[in-house]
Amino acid sequence: MCTQHPIEEHCKLDPPWDGPQVIPAQLRRVDNLIFRRLNQFSRANGVEQTTPMHGWIIEYLYRHRDEPVFQRDIEREFSITRSTVTNILQLMERKGYIRRQSVPQDARLKQLVLTEEGIQRHEKTLLSFHQTDDYVAGLLTEEENAELLRLLNKLREALK
C-alpha cells in the first residue's frame, strides 16, 4: 500500500475514505441515486416517459425560445457529442417534443423549436427537477451545497 511510502513519485497517500473508491465511480453512484429520486418525482408528476436529458433539453429550448437554437448549442451546453445529440433529438422529434425547421440563410441548418407537447412537458419536468434539487440540497447544509457546486464546476471546467 502507498501509505507506507508516500515519497515515491508514482505513489500517493491513500484517500481518506474506506474501500477502493475513485472519484468517477463515486460520482456515478451518487448520480444513479439522484436519477432514481428524479424518476420517482417524474412518475408522481406524470412525466415518467420523458427522460431527464429530454427534460433538460426541453428546459434549455424553453429558456431560449426567443432566439435560434441549433444542435451545436445543445452539444456545447450539455457537453455531449454530435452523434449522441443527433440520436436524442431524433427521438424527441418522434415523440413530438420538438420540430426542426430550416432557416432562411442556410437550408442545411435546422433550428430546434419546442412543439405544444414540448411546452406542456416543460412545466411538469421542471417541477420534477425542482423537487429533486430541493430534496438533494436539503441533505446538505447551505455551505456544503455551495462548496459541492464550486468543486463540481471546477472539475467540469478542468475536464472540458
N, C-alpha and C positions, 0 to 999 in steps of 0.2 A: 504494500500500500504506500501511497505517496506521503502519508502523514509522517512517516519516519524520516524521509529525505526531501524536504521541500526545497532544497537548494538546487537540485538537479533542474536543468533547463526544461526538459520535457515534462516535468512533474509539477503539479500544482497542489495546494492544500485541498484536502477533501472538503466538499461543500458542507455547510452547517445543518444539513437535514439527513434523515435516515434513508438508507437504501440507495440504490443506483438511479437517481433521478436527474435527468438532464433537463435543462430549461425547456427545449421544444416539446419534450414528452409531457412535462407537467402543464405547459400551456395548452396542449391538445386535450389533456384530461379535463382541465377546467372549462375549456371551450365546449367539450362534449356535454358537460353538466349544465352549462348555461343554455346550450341549444335544447337540451331536454326540458328545461324550465320554459324556454321560449315556446316550444311546441305545446306545452300544457296551456299557456296563455292563448296561443293561437287557436287551439281546439275550443277553449271556452268562448272565444270571440267569433267562432265560425269561419276562420280563415286557415284551417289546417292544410288545405290544398296548396296554399301559397307558400313556397319555400322562403326561408329567411333572406336568401340572396335576391329572390324576386321582389320581396318586400323592400329591401334596401334600394334596389334599382328603381322601383316604383316611387319610393320616397324621394330619391335624388331627382327623378324626372319631374315630380310634382313641385319640388322646391325650385327647379329651373324651368318651369313651364313657360315663362315669358322670354326665354332665349333658346336658340337652337342647340340641341344636344345630339351628339353623334356617338357612334360606337367607341371611337377612340377616347371620348370623355369618360365613358364607363370603365374602359381599360385602365385609364390613369387613376380615376377616383378610387377604384377598388383593388388596384394592384393585381389584376388578373390578365392572363394572356388573351391575345386576339381570338384564338380558336375557342377558348373557354367562353368568352363573351359572345361569340357567334352562336354557340350552342344554346346558351342561356337565353339570348334574345329571340332565337327561333322558337324556342319552347314558349316564351312569354307571348310571342305573336300568335302561336297556335291556340294558346289559352284565352286569347282576346284581351290581354292586358295592355298591349302596345300595338302601334302600327308604325311602319316605316314609310316615310313619304319623301319623294325626290325633292331636291332643292333646285330652284331655277338656274343658279350659276354653275352647277355641276351635277349632271344626271347620275353620276356614279355615287355621289354622296347621298346617304339616306338619313334624314332627320328622324329621331325617335320621339314619338308622341304618345302620350297616355290616351287610352280609349276611355269611354264612360265606365266600363267594367274596371279598368285600372284605377280610375279615380275612386270608385267605391271600395276597392281593395285597399287603397291607400289609408283610408280612415281607420279601418279595422286592424290592419297590420301595424300602423303607427301606434295604436292603443296597445297592442301586444308588445311592441318594442319598449314603450314607456313602462309598462307593467314589469317587464323583465329587468329593465335598467333600474327601476326603483327597488325591486327585490334584491338584486345583486349589490347595489350601492348600500342598501340597508345592512348588509353583512359586515361592512367595514365602517370605520369612523370617517369623518369628513377629511381628516388629514391623511388617512390611509388611502382613501379614494384618490385624492389629489396626487399623492406620491405614486400610486399604481399607474394612473394615467400619464404622469410625467415620464415614468420609466418605459411604459409601453410605447409612447410617442418617440422616445429616444431610440428604442430598438427599431421601430418602424423606419425612422429616418436613416439610421445607420445601415439597414438592410436593403434600402432602395437601390 
